[in-house]
């Protein structure tokens, strides 16, 4: 995790996940996420934000939970290189917090990054993992473009 720049931090399944604050467009609470035909976990569905559809990934399911978050939902809307993605950060009430760049001065490098994680640090005994929004967006694109998800009603889908 770079030492410059503030982060938004939230917990999912006991993991502390972070996003660069500059990539966070908004944090919203929604009573529902609408079904998206062809969507399979971790793809949760869609919401609208400022008249724009935003595809939402359930981070609980992405990181191994057998069931997803319960409604209402906290959704972090993030942009990366012109791509927008919604990240369901669990049930509403689990509020994100901030990690200021000055707080990272005492951080040690964390474990090696994994799929969807660009970097990690250890800070005060906690591992904080920074999400890679571009890879999450690519995962959404891949899930939605699979042939089994492309069939329309006339094709038996």
TAKAZI-V450657 format. One record per residue. RES is the residue in one small letter. PHI is phi in degrees with one decimal (NA if undefined). PSI is psi as a letter, one per 40 degrees, with the letter a starting at -180 (* if undefined). Layout:
BEGIN
RES&PHI&PSI, RES&PHI&PSI
END
This chain:
BEGIN
x&NA&h, x&-64.6&i, x&-82.3&e, x&-103.7&i, x&99.4&h, x&-83.0&i, x&-130.7&i, x&-98.2&h, x&-120.2&h, x&-146.2&i, x&-105.7&h, x&-138.5&h, x&52.7&f, x&79.4&e, x&-98.1&i, x&-98.9&h, x&-108.5&i, x&-134.3&i, x&-133.7&i, x&-58.7&h, x&-57.9&d, x&-63.9&d, x&-92.1&e, x&-86.2&h, x&-85.9&d, x&-170.1&i, x&-115.6&h, x&-126.9&i, x&-106.9&h, x&-129.3&h, x&-72.2&d, x&-153.4&i, x&-118.7&h, x&-81.2&h, x&-54.8&i, x&-119.5&h, x&-53.5&h, x&85.6&e, x&-77.6&h, x&-131.4&i, x&-53.0&i, x&-86.2&e, x&-68.1&h, x&-97.6&d, x&151.0&a, x&-131.8&i, x&-130.5&i, x&-111.9&i, x&-139.5&h, x&51.8&f, x&65.1&e, x&-118.3&h, x&-70.8&h, x&-127.4&h, x&-77.6&h, x&-112.7&h, x&-102.6&h, x&-85.6&h, x&-65.4&d, x&-57.2&d, x&-69.2&d, x&-59.6&d, x&-102.0&f, x&103.3&e, x&-70.9&i, x&-76.3&d, x&-123.5&i, x&-89.8&a, x&-68.7&i, x&-95.6&i, x&-74.8&i, x&-71.7&i, x&-112.1&i, x&-97.3&h, x&-119.3&h, x&-94.9&h, x&-96.6&h, x&-126.3&i, x&-119.1&h, x&-143.3&h, x&55.7&f, x&84.1&e, x&-97.0&i, x&-119.4&i, x&-144.9&i, x&-104.1&h, x&-116.5&h, x&-75.3&h, x&-97.5&f, x&101.2&a, x&-68.2&i, x&-57.4&i, x&110.3&d, x&-84.9&g, x&-79.1&h, x&-67.3&i, x&-129.5&i, x&-113.8&i, x&-122.0&h, x&-81.1&i, x&-56.2&d, x&-64.1&d, x&-70.1&d, x&-81.0&e, x&-59.5&d, x&-92.4&e, x&-76.7&i, x&-104.2&i, x&-57.6&h, x&-92.8&a, x&-62.3&i, x&-57.8&i, x&-65.7&i, x&-122.3&a, x&-61.6&h, x&75.2&e, x&-116.0&h, x&-87.2&d, x&-165.8&i, x&-144.3&i, x&-135.8&i, x&-108.2&h, x&-140.9&h, x&53.7&f, x&80.5&e, x&-110.2&i, x&-91.2&h, x&-114.1&h, x&-109.1&h, x&-90.4&h, x&-72.8&i, x&-100.6&g, x&-61.1&d, x&-62.9&d, x&-69.6&d, x&-67.4&d, x&-62.5&d, x&-62.4&d, x&-63.2&d, x&-60.1&d, x&-59.1&d, x&-64.8&d, x&-60.1&d, x&-78.8&e, x&-100.0&e, x&-65.3&i, x&-53.6&d, x&-68.1&e, x&-98.1&e, x&-95.3&e, x&-74.7&h, x&-91.5&i, x&-57.3&d, x&-68.8&e, x&-98.8&e, x&88.0&e, x&-97.2&*
END
